[in-house]
Amino acid sequence: MRQAWAQALDYGKGCVDMSHGAGGRAMAQLIEELFVQAFDNEWLRQMNDQACFAVPAGRMVMSTDSHVVSPLFFPGGDIGSLAVHGTINDVAMAGARPLYLAAGFILEEGFPLAELKRVVESMAGAAQEAGVCVITGDTKVVERGKGDGVFITTTGVGVVPPGVDISGDRARPGDRVIVSGTMGDHGVAIMSFRENLSFETAIRSDTAALHGLVADMVRAVPGMRCLRDPTRGGLATTLNEFARQSGVGIRIFERAIPVRSQVSAACELLGLDPLYVANEGKLVAVCAPQDAEPLLAAMRAHPLGRNAAEIGEVIADAHHFVQMQTTFGGSRTVDWLSGEQLPRIC
């Protein structure tokens, strides 16, 4: 039976203090009144230091991701929903069905409890919508000035169905490269919000859980070669990763890459290249040429893939370069990002 505390947490005026990470009554109250209530499920209710769970047959997938986005709240999302979507998507990129999440919180002394509650409730809503439970976690508090409000690390586990083998080292010359939608929305939404830029249509983060889209893609094309969500470093980095892992080159066509006009305009103002800007609700797929049309059809039938487009092809190249044919008919190398274009975006 849950313990009744003498005084409820004051979300209106209260802040995180060192006692919330000290292992005593205040920490137990924070965990029970905030985290357990928000993420409520049969595993958390046991109040153990771990979760024991059953999994279906198949190969297991596991991924861990840390989230340090600034600002914590941005158009289209926040660090809470991002922490859920980011890890679910990493698991899904193996063709897996995500099953469970674990969450670790690093809280800074003085962080408002109201904002923490908002973050946790956003996480809970995102997890519930995705059908994935947060079944265990941890909380630590650092002294004022030694953090940045809240950092969240999430770990996800999932299972790959039999017959599915998706990996970044499976691209072959002649394969087609497909993206699920417009590039750069997440990174530009955050930067525009920071810089107080306004456009005729608001730019919103694309943060979303992609496992439903991936499941439809796997059903349509079980032999899909590669999948990845182009987060930090954007589309350009993902393509370079595929090229290096598979020992191939990739040729893409600038005209075929979907980018919103507002995102292009913001990138021009900020001196950014949309190919390198992060996404949190998009994916890149590589498939055999004969699978391109059925894969595109399956993607476009899903709400998160309706703007899917074929943007290029895999080629033989001993140097493993990614090359882009520009809208002006020229060609340029799309290299690895040499520095950090956009700080603290995921």
Phi and psi in degrees as GROMACS dihedral restraints (atoms count N, CA, C in turn):
[ dihedral_restraints ]
;  ai    aj    ak    al  type     phi  dphi    fc
    3     4     5     6     1   -68.3    20    10
    4     5     6     7     1   143.7    20    10
    6     7     8     9     1   -78.7    20    10
    7     8     9    10     1   141.2    20    10
    9    10    11    12     1   -91.2    20    10
   10    11    12    13     1   120.1    20    10
   12    13    14    15     1   -83.9    20    10
   13    14    15    16     1   152.9    20    10
   15    16    17    18     1   -64.8    20    10
   16    17    18    19     1   -35.8    20    10
   18    19    20    21     1  -141.7    20    10
   19    20    21    22     1   129.2    20    10
   21    22    23    24     1   -69.0    20    10
   22    23    24    25     1   156.5    20    10
   24    25    26    27     1   -62.6    20    10
   25    26    27    28     1   137.5    20    10
   27    28    29    30     1   -93.1    20    10
   28    29    30    31     1    93.5    20    10
   30    31    32    33     1   -76.2    20    10
   31    32    33    34     1   -17.3    20    10
   33    34    35    36     1   -73.3    20    10
   34    35    36    37     1   -43.5    20    10
   36    37    38    39     1  -124.1    20    10
   37    38    39    40     1   -14.7    20    10
   39    40    41    42     1   -72.7    20    10
   40    41    42    43     1   158.7    20    10
   42    43    44    45     1  -133.8    20    10
   43    44    45    46     1   159.5    20    10
   45    46    47    48     1   -65.3    20    10
   46    47    48    49     1   133.4    20    10
   48    49    50    51     1  -127.2    20    10
   49    50    51    52     1   173.4    20    10
   51    52    53    54     1   -60.4    20    10
   52    53    54    55     1   -26.9    20    10
   54    55    56    57     1   -65.5    20    10
   55    56    57    58     1   -23.2    20    10
   57    58    59    60     1   -71.3    20    10
   58    59    60    61     1    -8.9    20    10
   60    61    62    63     1  -120.9    20    10
   61    62    63    64     1    11.4    20    10
   63    64    65    66     1   -89.7    20    10
   64    65    66    67     1    -5.6    20    10
   66    67    68    69     1    88.8    20    10
   67    68    69    70     1     6.0    20    10
   69    70    71    72     1  -104.0    20    10
   70    71    72    73     1  -151.3    20    10
   72    73    74    75     1   -61.6    20    10
   73    74    75    76     1   -42.4    20    10
   75    76    77    78     1   -63.7    20    10
   76    77    78    79     1   -39.7    20    10
   78    79    80    81     1   -66.9    20    10
   79    80    81    82     1   -44.4    20    10
   81    82    83    84     1   -61.4    20    10
   82    83    84    85     1   -38.3    20    10
   84    85    86    87     1   -67.5    20    10
   85    86    87    88     1   -42.4    20    10
   87    88    89    90     1   -60.5    20    10
   88    89    90    91     1   -45.9    20    10
   90    91    92    93     1   -63.2    20    10
   91    92    93    94     1   -46.3    20    10
   93    94    95    96     1   -73.9    20    10
   94    95    96    97     1   -43.0    20    10
   96    97    98    99     1   -82.7    20    10
   97    98    99   100     1   -20.5    20    10
   99   100   101   102     1  -110.4    20    10
  100   101   102   103     1   -65.6    20    10
  102   103   104   105     1   -68.3    20    10
  103   104   105   106     1   -48.5    20    10
  105   106   107   108     1   -65.8    20    10
  106   107   108   109     1   -40.2    20    10
  108   109   110   111     1   -65.8    20    10
  109   110   111   112     1   -39.0    20    10
  111   112   113   114     1   -72.0    20    10
  112   113   114   115     1   -45.5    20    10
  114   115   116   117     1   -94.0    20    10
  115   116   117   118     1    11.0    20    10
  117   118   119   120     1   -36.3    20    10
  118   119   120   121     1   122.3    20    10
  120   121   122   123     1  -160.4    20    10
  121   122   123   124     1   171.8    20    10
  123   124   125   126     1   -62.8    20    10
  124   125   126   127     1   -28.7    20    10
  126   127   128   129     1   -76.2    20    10
  127   128   129   130     1   -46.3    20    10
  129   130   131   132     1   -64.6    20    10
  130   131   132   133     1   -35.5    20    10
  132   133   134   135     1   -62.3    20    10
  133   134   135   136     1   -20.7    20    10
  135   136   137   138     1   -72.6    20    10
  136   137   138   139     1   -19.1    20    10
  138   139   140   141     1    57.3    20    10
  139   140   141   142     1    37.5    20    10
  141   142   143   144     1   -91.3    20    10
  142   143   144   145     1   172.4    20    10
  144   145   146   147     1   -86.4    20    10
  145   146   147   148     1     4.3    20    10
  147   148   149   150     1  -154.0    20    10
  148   149   150   151     1   172.1    20    10
  150   151   152   153     1  -124.6    20    10
  151   152   153   154     1   133.5    20    10
  153   154   155   156     1  -107.0    20    10
  154   155   156   157     1   122.0    20    10
  156   157   158   159     1  -141.2    20    10
  157   158   159   160     1   155.9    20    10
  159   160   161   162     1   -93.7    20    10
  160   161   162   163     1   150.5    20    10
  162   163   164   165     1  -132.4    20    10
  163   164   165   166     1   148.9    20    10
  165   166   167   168     1   -72.8    20    10
  166   167   168   169     1   169.1    20    10
  168   169   170   171     1   -66.6    20    10
  169   170   171   172     1   148.2    20    10
  171   172   173   174     1   136.4    20    10
  172   173   174   175     1   176.4    20    10
  174   175   176   177     1   -79.6    20    10
  175   176   177   178     1   133.9    20    10
  177   178   179   180     1   -83.9    20    10
  178   179   180   181     1   147.6    20    10
  180   181   182   183     1  -125.4    20    10
  181   182   183   184     1   140.8    20    10
  183   184   185   186     1  -139.4    20    10
  184   185   186   187     1   140.3    20    10
  186   187   188   189     1  -147.4    20    10
  187   188   189   190     1   145.0    20    10
  189   190   191   192     1  -125.1    20    10
  190   191   192   193     1   138.8    20    10
  192   193   194   195     1  -142.7    20    10
  193   194   195   196     1   137.1    20    10
  195   196   197   198     1  -106.9    20    10
  196   197   198   199     1   141.0    20    10
  198   199   200   201     1  -122.7    20    10
  199   200   201   202     1   122.6    20    10
  201   202   203   204     1  -133.3    20    10
  202   203   204   205     1    31.9    20    10
  204   205   206   207     1   -61.9    20    10
  205   206   207   208     1   144.4    20    10
  207   208   209   210     1  -138.9    20    10
  208   209   210   211     1   124.2    20    10
  210   211   212   213     1   -73.9    20    10
  211   212   213   214     1   163.1    20    10
  213   214   215   216     1   -68.6    20    10
  214   215   216   217     1   -30.9    20    10
  216   217   218   219     1  -119.6    20    10
  217   218   219   220     1   130.4    20    10
  219   220   221   222     1  -145.2    20    10
  220   221   222   223     1   164.1    20    10
  222   223   224   225     1   -59.2    20    10
  223   224   225   226     1   119.9    20    10
  225   226   227   228     1    98.6    20    10
  226   227   228   229     1    -6.8    20    10
  228   229   230   231     1   175.8    20    10
  229   230   231   232     1  -166.3    20    10
  231   232   233   234     1  -162.3    20    10
  232   233   234   235     1   175.8    20    10
  234   235   236   237     1   -61.8    20    10
  235   236   237   238     1   -26.8    20    10
  237   238   239   240     1   -68.5    20    10
  238   239   240   241     1   -55.9    20    10
  240   241   242   243     1   -64.2    20    10
  241   242   243   244     1   -35.8    20    10
  243   244   245   246     1   -62.1    20    10
  244   245   246   247     1   -39.8    20    10
  246   247   248   249     1   -64.1    20    10
  247   248   249   250     1   -33.6    20    10
  249   250   251   252     1   -75.8    20    10
  250   251   252   253     1   -51.7    20    10
  252   253   254   255     1   -62.0    20    10
  253   254   255   256     1   -42.1    20    10
  255   256   257   258     1   -59.6    20    10
  256   257   258   259     1   -44.4    20    10
  258   259   260   261     1   -77.6    20    10
  259   260   261   262     1   -39.4    20    10
  261   262   263   264     1   -56.2    20    10
  262   263   264   265     1   -42.9    20    10
  264   265   266   267     1   -67.4    20    10
  265   266   267   268     1   -39.0    20    10
  267   268   269   270     1   -61.6    20    10
  268   269   270   271     1   -39.6    20    10
  270   271   272   273     1   -66.9    20    10
  271   272   273   274     1   -42.6    20    10
  273   274   275   276     1   -65.7    20    10
  274   275   276   277     1   -25.5    20    10
  276   277   278   279     1   -69.2    20    10
  277   278   279   280     1    -6.8    20    10
  279   280   281   282     1   -92.1    20    10
  280   281   282   283     1     4.7    20    10
  282   283   284   285     1    81.4    20    10
  283   284   285   286     1    14.1    20    10
  285   286   287   288     1   -88.3    20    10
  286   287   288   289     1   157.0    20    10
  288   289   290   291     1   -95.0    20    10
  289   290   291   292     1   115.4    20    10
  291   292   293   294     1   -63.2    20    10
  292   293   294   295     1   140.2    20    10
  294   295   296   297     1  -114.0    20    10
  295   296   297   298     1   -51.8    20    10
  297   298   299   300     1  -142.8    20    10
  298   299   300   301     1   157.1    20    10
  300   301   302   303     1  -127.7    20    10
  301   302   303   304     1   148.6    20    10
  303   304   305   306     1  -117.4    20    10
  304   305   306   307     1   148.8    20    10
  306   307   308   309     1  -134.3    20    10
  307   308   309   310     1   131.6    20    10
  309   310   311   312     1  -116.9    20    10
  310   311   312   313     1   132.2    20    10
  312   313   314   315     1  -115.4    20    10
  313   314   315   316     1   129.2    20    10
  315   316   317   318     1  -107.4    20    10
  316   317   318   319     1   111.9    20    10
  318   319   320   321     1  -107.3    20    10
  319   320   321   322     1   140.4    20    10
  321   322   323   324     1   -92.6    20    10
  322   323   324   325     1   135.6    20    10
  324   325   326   327     1   -52.3    20    10
  325   326   327   328     1   131.2    20    10
  327   328   329   330     1    95.8    20    10
  328   329   330   331     1    -6.5    20    10
  330   331   332   333     1   -67.6    20    10
  331   332   333   334     1   128.4    20    10
  333   334   335   336     1   -61.1    20    10
  334   335   336   337     1   133.1    20    10
  336   337   338   339     1   -62.7    20    10
  337   338   339   340     1   -30.8    20    10
  339   340   341   342     1   -63.1    20    10
  340   341   342   343     1   -40.6    20    10
  342   343   344   345     1   -71.3    20    10
  343   344   345   346     1   -37.3    20    10
  345   346   347   348     1   -62.0    20    10
  346   347   348   349     1   -43.3    20    10
  348   349   350   351     1   -60.9    20    10
  349   350   351   352     1   -40.9    20    10
  351   352   353   354     1   -62.7    20    10
  352   353   354   355     1   -42.6    20    10
  354   355   356   357     1   -64.0    20    10
  355   356   357   358     1   -47.8    20    10
  357   358   359   360     1   -65.0    20    10
  358   359   360   361     1   -41.4    20    10
  360   361   362   363     1   -66.4    20    10
  361   362   363   364     1   -34.3    20    10
  363   364   365   366     1   -65.3    20    10
  364   365   366   367     1   -42.8    20    10
  366   367   368   369     1   -58.9    20    10
  367   368   369   370     1   -46.8    20    10
  369   370   371   372     1   -61.4    20    10
  370   371   372   373     1   -41.7    20    10
  372   373   374   375     1   -64.6    20    10
  373   374   375   376     1   -41.9    20    10
  375   376   377   378     1   -65.2    20    10
  376   377   378   379     1   -41.1    20    10
  378   379   380   381     1   -66.2    20    10
  379   380   381   382     1   -43.1    20    10
  381   382   383   384     1   -63.0    20    10
  382   383   384   385     1   -43.9    20    10
  384   385   386   387     1   -62.3    20    10
  385   386   387   388     1   -35.3    20    10
  387   388   389   390     1   -81.7    20    10
  388   389   390   391     1   -11.1    20    10
  390   391   392   393     1    73.9    20    10
  391   392   393   394     1    29.3    20    10
  393   394   395   396     1  -125.3    20    10
  394   395   396   397     1   131.4    20    10
  396   397   398   399     1   -93.3    20    10
  397   398   399   400     1   141.4    20    10
  399   400   401   402     1   -87.9    20    10
  400   401   402   403     1   110.8    20    10
  402   403   404   405     1  -109.5    20    10
  403   404   405   406     1    -8.4    20    10
  405   406   407   408     1  -160.8    20    10
  406   407   408   409     1   164.9    20    10
  408   409   410   411     1  -175.8    20    10
  409   410   411   412     1  -172.6    20    10
  411   412   413   414     1  -154.7    20    10
  412   413   414   415     1   152.5    20    10
  414   415   416   417     1  -133.6    20    10
  415   416   417   418     1   132.3    20    10
  417   418   419   420     1  -130.1    20    10
  418   419   420   421     1   150.5    20    10
  420   421   422   423     1  -121.2    20    10
  421   422   423   424     1   132.2    20    10
  423   424   425   426     1  -111.0    20    10
  424   425   426   427     1   158.7    20    10
  426   427   428   429     1   -65.0    20    10
  427   428   429   430     1   154.2    20    10
  429   430   431   432     1   -53.5    20    10
  430   431   432   433     1   132.8    20    10
  432   433   434   435     1    90.2    20    10
  433   434   435   436     1    -7.3    20    10
  435   436   437   438     1  -107.9    20    10
  436   437   438   439     1    11.1    20    10
  438   439   440   441     1  -144.1    20    10
  439   440   441   442     1  -163.0    20    10
  441   442   443   444     1  -141.8    20    10
  442   443   444   445     1    56.1    20    10
  444   445   446   447     1    87.3    20    10
  445   446   447   448     1   -79.6    20    10
  447   448   449   450     1  -152.7    20    10
  448   449   450   451     1   133.6    20    10
  450   451   452   453     1  -115.0    20    10
  451   452   453   454     1   142.7    20    10
  453   454   455   456     1  -129.5    20    10
  454   455   456   457     1   129.2    20    10
  456   457   458   459     1  -113.9    20    10
  457   458   459   460     1   127.9    20    10
  459   460   461   462     1  -120.3    20    10
  460   461   462   463     1   140.3    20    10
  462   463   464   465     1  -120.3    20    10
  463   464   465   466     1   133.7    20    10
  465   466   467   468     1  -122.9    20    10
  466   467   468   469     1   147.9    20    10
  468   469   470   471     1  -125.8    20    10
  469   470   471   472     1   147.5    20    10
  471   472   473   474     1  -152.6    20    10
  472   473   474   475     1  -179.1    20    10
  474   475   476   477     1  -132.8    20    10
  475   476   477   478     1   136.6    20    10
  477   478   479   480     1   -93.7    20    10
  478   479   480   481     1   129.2    20    10
  480   481   482   483     1   -68.9    20    10
  481   482   483   484     1   154.7    20    10
  483   484   485   486     1   -56.6    20    10
  484   485   486   487     1   142.7    20    10
  486   487   488   489     1    87.9    20    10
  487   488   489   490     1    -4.2    20    10
  489   490   491   492     1  -103.6    20    10
  490   491   492   493     1   127.5    20    10
  492   493   494   495     1  -140.3    20    10
  493   494   495   496     1    88.1    20    10
  495   496   497   498     1  -110.3    20    10
  496   497   498   499     1   126.2    20    10
  498   499   500   501     1  -158.5    20    10
  499   500   501   502     1   153.3    20    10
  501   502   503   504     1   -68.8    20    10
  502   503   504   505     1    -7.1    20    10
  504   505   506   507     1  -102.1    20    10
  505   506   507   508     1    16.0    20    10
  507   508   509   510     1  -108.2    20    10
  508   509   510   511     1     3.1    20    10
  510   511   512   513     1   -68.0    20    10
  511   512   513   514     1   141.3    20    10
  513   514   515   516     1  -130.7    20    10
  514   515   516   517     1   148.8    20    10
  516   517   518   519     1   -52.4    20    10
  517   518   519   520     1   135.5    20    10
  519   520   521   522     1    98.6    20    10
  520   521   522   523     1   -19.3    20    10
  522   523   524   525     1   -63.8    20    10
  523   524   525   526     1   158.6    20    10
  525   526   527   528     1  -105.1    20    10
  526   527   528   529     1   148.5    20    10
  528   529   530   531     1  -110.1    20    10
  529   530   531   532     1   127.7    20    10
  531   532   533   534     1  -130.0    20    10
  532   533   534   535     1   139.6    20    10
  534   535   536   537     1  -114.0    20    10
  535   536   537   538     1   153.3    20    10
  537   538   539   540     1   -85.6    20    10
  538   539   540   541     1    -9.9    20    10
  540   541   542   543     1   173.9    20    10
  541   542   543   544     1  -161.3    20    10
  543   544   545   546     1   -68.6    20    10
  544   545   546   547     1   143.9    20    10
  546   547   548   549     1   -96.7    20    10
  547   548   549   550     1   145.7    20    10
  549   550   551   552     1    89.2    20    10
  550   551   552   553     1     1.0    20    10
  552   553   554   555     1   -61.6    20    10
  553   554   555   556     1   -45.6    20    10
  555   556   557   558     1   -64.5    20    10
  556   557   558   559     1   -53.8    20    10
  558   559   560   561     1   -61.0    20    10
  559   560   561   562     1   -41.1    20    10
  561   562   563   564     1   -71.2    20    10
  562   563   564   565     1   -34.7    20    10
  564   565   566   567     1   -59.5    20    10
  565   566   567   568     1   -42.8    20    10
  567   568   569   570     1   -69.3    20    10
  568   569   570   571     1   -47.2    20    10
  570   571   572   573     1   -65.4    20    10
  571   572   573   574     1   -40.9    20    10
  573   574   575   576     1   -62.5    20    10
  574   575   576   577     1   -38.9    20    10
  576   577   578   579     1   -65.2    20    10
  577   578   579   580     1   -41.8    20    10
  579   580   581   582     1   -62.9    20    10
  580   581   582   583     1   -43.4    20    10
  582   583   584   585     1   -87.4    20    10
  583   584   585   586     1     2.1    20    10
  585   586   587   588     1    58.7    20    10
  586   587   588   589     1    39.4    20    10
  588   589   590   591     1   -85.2    20    10
  589   590   591   592     1   141.5    20    10
  591   592   593   594     1  -123.5    20    10
  592   593   594   595     1   143.8    20    10
  594   595   596   597     1  -133.0    20    10
  595   596   597   598     1   166.5    20    10
  597   598   599   600     1   -58.7    20    10
  598   599   600   601     1   -36.4    20    10
  600   601   602   603     1  -119.8    20    10
  601   602   603   604     1   131.0    20    10
  603   604   605   606     1   -63.4    20    10
  604   605   606   607     1   138.6    20    10
  606   607   608   609     1   -91.9    20    10
  607   608   609   610     1   123.4    20    10
  609   610   611   612     1  -119.7    20    10
  610   611   612   613     1   149.2    20    10
  612   613   614   615     1   -60.9    20    10
  613   614   615   616     1   147.7    20    10
  615   616   617   618     1   -94.9    20    10
  616   617   618   619     1    13.5    20    10
  618   619   620   621     1   -51.9    20    10
  619   620   621   622     1   127.6    20    10
  621   622   623   624     1  -165.1    20    10
  622   623   624   625     1   155.5    20    10
  624   625   626   627     1   -85.5    20    10
  625   626   627   628     1   126.9    20    10
  627   628   629   630     1  -101.7    20    10
  628   629   630   631     1     2.6    20    10
  630   631   632   633     1   -66.8    20    10
  631   632   633   634     1   -28.9    20    10
  633   634   635   636     1   -66.5    20    10
  634   635   636   637     1   -43.6    20    10
  636   637   638   639     1   -61.8    20    10
  637   638   639   640     1   -45.3    20    10
  639   640   641   642     1   -60.7    20    10
  640   641   642   643     1   -40.7    20    10
  642   643   644   645     1   -60.5    20    10
  643   644   645   646     1   -41.4    20    10
  645   646   647   648     1   -65.2    20    10
  646   647   648   649     1   -38.4    20    10
  648   649   650   651     1   -65.8    20    10
  649   650   651   652     1   -41.8    20    10
  651   652   653   654     1   -66.4    20    10
  652   653   654   655     1   -38.1    20    10
  654   655   656   657     1   -63.4    20    10
  655   656   657   658     1   -38.5    20    10
  657   658   659   660     1   -76.1    20    10
  658   659   660   661     1   -38.9    20    10
  660   661   662   663     1  -136.1    20    10
  661   662   663   664     1    83.2    20    10
  663   664   665   666     1   -61.4    20    10
  664   665   666   667     1   -24.6    20    10
  666   667   668   669     1   -92.3    20    10
  667   668   669   670     1    20.8    20    10
  669   670   671   672     1   -53.3    20    10
  670   671   672   673     1   141.0    20    10
  672   673   674   675     1   -83.3    20    10
  673   674   675   676     1   -59.1    20    10
  675   676   677   678     1  -133.0    20    10
  676   677   678   679     1   148.9    20    10
  678   679   680   681     1  -143.2    20    10
  679   680   681   682     1   141.4    20    10
  681   682   683   684     1  -161.5    20    10
  682   683   684   685     1   146.3    20    10
  684   685   686   687     1   -93.7    20    10
  685   686   687   688     1   124.3    20    10
  687   688   689   690     1   -81.6    20    10
  688   689   690   691     1    80.1    20    10
  690   691   692   693     1   -86.8    20    10
  691   692   693   694     1  -114.4    20    10
  693   694   695   696     1   -56.7    20    10
  694   695   696   697     1   130.2    20    10
  696   697   698   699     1    88.7    20    10
  697   698   699   700     1   -11.4    20    10
  699   700   701   702     1    66.0    20    10
  700   701   702   703     1  -161.4    20    10
  702   703   704   705     1   -60.0    20    10
  703   704   705   706     1   -42.3    20    10
  705   706   707   708     1   -58.3    20    10
  706   707   708   709     1   -45.2    20    10
  708   709   710   711     1   -66.3    20    10
  709   710   711   712     1   -42.3    20    10
  711   712   713   714     1   -59.8    20    10
  712   713   714   715     1   -44.1    20    10
  714   715   716   717     1   -65.6    20    10
  715   716   717   718     1   -39.1    20    10
  717   718   719   720     1   -65.6    20    10
  718   719   720   721     1   -35.7    20    10
  720   721   722   723     1   -63.2    20    10
  721   722   723   724     1   -46.1    20    10
  723   724   725   726     1   -60.1    20    10
  724   725   726   727     1   -45.2    20    10
  726   727   728   729     1   -61.2    20    10
  727   728   729   730     1   -43.5    20    10
  729   730   731   732     1   -68.7    20    10
  730   731   732   733     1   -46.2    20    10
  732   733   734   735     1   -63.6    20    10
  733   734   735   736     1   -38.3    20    10
  735   736   737   738     1   -92.8    20    10
  736   737   738   739     1    -9.5    20    10
  738   739   740   741     1    68.6    20    10
  739   740   741   742     1    40.2    20    10
  741   742   743   744     1  -132.4    20    10
  742   743   744   745     1   177.9    20    10
  744   745   746   747     1  -110.4    20    10
  745   746   747   748     1   164.8    20    10
  747   748   749   750     1  -134.9    20    10
  748   749   750   751     1   134.7    20    10
  750   751   752   753     1  -115.9    20    10
  751   752   753   754     1   124.6    20    10
  753   754   755   756     1  -119.5    20    10
  754   755   756   757     1   163.4    20    10
  756   757   758   759     1  -120.9    20    10
  757   758   759   760     1   116.3    20    10
  759   760   761   762     1   -54.7    20    10
  760   761   762   763     1   -40.3    20    10
  762   763   764   765     1   -63.3    20    10
  763   764   765   766     1   -25.4    20    10
  765   766   767   768     1   -88.2    20    10
  766   767   768   769     1   -12.6    20    10
  768   769   770   771     1   -81.6    20    10
  769   770   771   772     1   118.6    20    10
  771   772   773   774     1   -75.3    20    10
  772   773   774   775     1   122.5    20    10
  774   775   776   777     1  -138.6    20    10
  775   776   777   778     1   128.3    20    10
  777   778   779   780     1   -63.5    20    10
  778   779   780   781     1   146.0    20    10
  780   781   782   783     1   -60.9    20    10
  781   782   783   784     1   -36.8    20    10
  783   784   785   786     1   -65.9    20    10
  784   785   786   787     1   -36.5    20    10
  786   787   788   789     1   -68.2    20    10
  787   788   789   790     1   -42.3    20    10
  789   790   791   792     1   -60.4    20    10
  790   791   792   793     1   -43.5    20    10
  792   793   794   795     1   -64.6    20    10
  793   794   795   796     1   -42.9    20    10
  795   796   797   798     1   -64.2    20    10
  796   797   798   799     1   -40.2    20    10
  798   799   800   801     1   -62.6    20    10
  799   800   801   802     1   -39.2    20    10
  801   802   803   804     1   -62.9    20    10
  802   803   804   805     1   -43.4    20    10
  804   805   806   807     1   -64.7    20    10
  805   806   807   808     1   -37.1    20    10
  807   808   809   810     1   -95.5    20    10
  808   809   810   811     1    -2.1    20    10
  810   811   812   813     1    71.4    20    10
  811   812   813   814     1    35.6    20    10
  813   814   815   816     1  -110.9    20    10
  814   815   816   817     1   157.1    20    10
  816   817   818   819     1  -106.7    20    10
  817   818   819   820     1   118.6    20    10
  819   820   821   822     1   -59.5    20    10
  820   821   822   823     1   -20.2    20    10
  822   823   824   825     1   -66.5    20    10
  823   824   825   826     1   -22.8    20    10
  825   826   827   828     1  -104.8    20    10
  826   827   828   829     1     2.3    20    10
  828   829   830   831     1   -88.5    20    10
  829   830   831   832     1   140.8    20    10
  831   832   833   834     1   -69.3    20    10
  832   833   834   835     1   149.8    20    10
  834   835   836   837     1  -125.9    20    10
  835   836   837   838     1   149.9    20    10
  837   838   839   840     1  -129.0    20    10
  838   839   840   841     1     6.9    20    10
  840   841   842   843     1  -144.2    20    10
  841   842   843   844     1    27.7    20    10
  843   844   845   846     1  -130.7    20    10
  844   845   846   847     1   160.9    20    10
  846   847   848   849     1  -139.1    20    10
  847   848   849   850     1   160.8    20    10
  849   850   851   852     1  -118.3    20    10
  850   851   852   853     1   132.1    20    10
  852   853   854   855     1  -124.0    20    10
  853   854   855   856     1   147.0    20    10
  855   856   857   858     1  -123.3    20    10
  856   857   858   859     1   130.6    20    10
  858   859   860   861     1  -141.4    20    10
  859   860   861   862     1   164.4    20    10
  861   862   863   864     1   -63.1    20    10
  862   863   864   865     1   151.6    20    10
  864   865   866   867     1   -56.9    20    10
  865   866   867   868     1   -38.1    20    10
  867   868   869   870     1   -71.3    20    10
  868   869   870   871     1   -14.4    20    10
  870   871   872   873     1   -94.5    20    10
  871   872   873   874     1    -5.7    20    10
  873   874   875   876     1   -61.9    20    10
  874   875   876   877     1   -46.7    20    10
  876   877   878   879     1   -67.0    20    10
  877   878   879   880     1   -48.5    20    10
  879   880   881   882     1   -63.4    20    10
  880   881   882   883     1   -32.5    20    10
  882   883   884   885     1   -68.6    20    10
  883   884   885   886     1   -45.2    20    10
  885   886   887   888     1   -60.3    20    10
  886   887   888   889     1   -41.1    20    10
  888   889   890   891     1   -62.4    20    10
  889   890   891   892     1   -43.5    20    10
  891   892   893   894     1   -64.8    20    10
  892   893   894   895     1   -40.1    20    10
  894   895   896   897     1   -67.2    20    10
  895   896   897   898     1   -43.9    20    10
  897   898   899   900     1   -69.8    20    10
  898   899   900   901     1   -17.8    20    10
  900   901   902   903     1   -81.2    20    10
  901   902   903   904     1   -10.0    20    10
  903   904   905   906     1  -101.7    20    10
  904   905   906   907     1   141.7    20    10
  906   907   908   909     1   -55.7    20    10
  907   908   909   910     1   -32.3    20    10
  909   910   911   912     1   -87.1    20    10
  910   911   912   913     1     1.0    20    10
  912   913   914   915     1  -128.6    20    10
  913   914   915   916     1    14.3    20    10
  915   916   917   918     1   -65.5    20    10
  916   917   918   919     1   -20.3    20    10
  918   919   920   921     1  -103.4    20    10
  919   920   921   922     1    23.1    20    10
  921   922   923   924     1   -60.8    20    10
  922   923   924   925     1   145.9    20    10
  924   925   926   927     1  -149.5    20    10
  925   926   927   928     1   144.1    20    10
  927   928   929   930     1   -82.6    20    10
  928   929   930   931     1   124.6    20    10
  930   931   932   933     1  -117.8    20    10
  931   932   933   934     1    -4.4    20    10
  933   934   935   936     1   176.1    20    10
  934   935   936   937     1  -166.4    20    10
  936   937   938   939     1  -146.1    20    10
  937   938   939   940     1   158.1    20    10
  939   940   941   942     1   -88.3    20    10
  940   941   942   943     1   137.0    20    10
  942   943   944   945     1  -129.9    20    10
  943   944   945   946     1   163.1    20    10
  945   946   947   948     1   -78.9    20    10
  946   947   948   949     1   127.9    20    10
  948   949   950   951     1  -159.5    20    10
  949   950   951   952     1   114.2    20    10
  951   952   953   954     1   -65.5    20    10
  952   953   954   955     1   -21.4    20    10
  954   955   956   957     1   -88.9    20    10
  955   956   957   958     1   -11.1    20    10
  957   958   959   960     1    61.5    20    10
  958   959   960   961     1    41.6    20    10
  960   961   962   963     1   -84.7    20    10
  961   962   963   964     1   151.5    20    10
  963   964   965   966     1  -104.7    20    10
  964   965   966   967     1   122.1    20    10
  966   967   968   969     1  -119.5    20    10
  967   968   969   970     1   145.0    20    10
  969   970   971   972     1  -123.6    20    10
  970   971   972   973     1   128.5    20    10
  972   973   974   975     1   -82.7    20    10
  973   974   975   976     1   118.8    20    10
  975   976   977   978     1   -79.7    20    10
  976   977   978   979     1   167.1    20    10
  978   979   980   981     1   -65.2    20    10
  979   980   981   982     1   -18.0    20    10
  981   982   983   984     1   -91.3    20    10
  982   983   984   985     1     3.0    20    10
  984   985   986   987     1    92.3    20    10
  985   986   987   988     1    -3.6    20    10
  987   988   989   990     1   -87.4    20    10
  988   989   990   991     1  -171.4    20    10
  990   991   992   993     1  -140.8    20    10
  991   992   993   994     1   142.0    20    10
  993   994   995   996     1  -142.0    20    10
  994   995   996   997     1   153.3    20    10
  996   997   998   999     1   -80.8    20    10
  997   998   999  1000     1   132.8    20    10
  999  1000  1001  1002     1   -99.8    20    10
 1000  1001  1002  1003     1    95.1    20    10
 1002  1003  1004  1005     1   -89.5    20    10
 1003  1004  1005  1006     1   174.9    20    10
 1005  1006  1007  1008     1   -61.5    20    10
 1006  1007  1008  1009     1   149.5    20    10
 1008  1009  1010  1011     1   -66.4    20    10
 1009  1010  1011  1012     1   127.2    20    10
 1011  1012  1013  1014     1   -85.1    20    10
 1012  1013  1014  1015     1   -20.3    20    10
 1014  1015  1016  1017     1  -144.8    20    10
 1015  1016  1017  1018     1  -157.2    20    10
 1017  1018  1019  1020     1  -106.3    20    10
 1018  1019  1020  1021     1   110.4    20    10
 1020  1021  1022  1023     1   -68.5    20    10
 1021  1022  1023  1024     1   -44.6    20    10
 1023  1024  1025  1026     1  -137.9    20    10
 1024  1025  1026  1027     1   102.4    20    10
 1026  1027  1028  1029     1   -72.6    20    10
 1027  1028  1029  1030     1   147.5    20    10
 1029  1030  1031  1032     1    54.2    20    10
 1030  1031  1032  1033     1    58.9    20    10
 1032  1033  1034  1035     1  -113.0    20    10
 1033  1034  1035  1036     1    -2.4    20    10
